Amino acid sequence: MQSRSATHAKGIDVSHWQGIIDWKKVRGAGYSFAFLKATEGSRIVDDRFRANAQDAKNAGLLVGAYHFTRAASPDDVKNEVDHFLQVIESAGGLSAFKLPFVLDIETKEGQTKARISQIVNTWGTQFKQRTGRTLMIYTFPSFIDSYLDSSLGSYPLWYAYYSSGTPANKAGWKAWEFIQYTNKGKVPGISGDVDLNEYKGSEAELMAAYSNPTPNTSEPAPQWKESGRQWLIDQVGISPDWKAEDPVDIGTLGSILLKYTQNVLGKKQS
């Protein structure tokens, strides 16, 4: 992975543990982004999340939100995704958050590397289907070694790495998007310790990457379109690569209807 740099954009991540924050002082001290704890498991809501989200944005920081997963199996994921998205909606909706949404995976309810990796992949898949956005994964070196496999390398990484020197590649990851380098930071406007982070580039590069809508932050296809897409995959056999927002010309529509009719007639005759 790459090294940290003095030219990188500076940021923090916080939860209710930091209490009431003076976000104008945080911005004035040169911090340009913040990740905020939103939810944990399928029920817990961080009681400072909504206020932090509003106040940090008003102070001029780019804001992201994270969910601390407690899923013990892939079957638990849907309830957690539902919970996270409901809380995000209550804080302004997807478009209010410019930075990636994050899955914080650092506990081992799933017990084995295979199951925990499956849980994370299921989370990423369901979140992308529901929102159109790609999750970022937060974790740390020893957890990757013990519980995460190389199948997760396509997700951007927010890496908790407190050692000096350049971090080694881990599992499928060869770079980090954000790096958390201490949990003992001191920042104006915050009482006590706070986690400090860097983006992989300068503040100007951070703003260019995340201030404006990108393919990763585009509005998702409506749920009814996504449901229709899945029905066509299941019932007609269209390619899973076909996206709900893709245009369909009259010839393609005719082919889909023809194939469906043939399928239905074939089932009746059999």
Secondary structure, DSSP 8 states (H G I E B T S, - for coil): -----TTS-EEEEE-GGG-S--HHHHHHTTEEEEEEEEEETTTEE-TTHHHHHHHHHHTT-EEEEEEE---SSGGGHHHHHHHHHHHHHHTT-GGG--S--EEE--S-TT-SHHHHHHHHHHHHHHHHHHHS---EEEE-HHHHHHH--GGGTTS-EEEE--SSS----BTTBS--SEEEEEEEE--TT--S-EEEEEESS-HHHHHHHHSS--GGGS----HHHHHHHHHHHHHT---TT--TTS---HHHHHHHHHHHHHHHHHHHH-
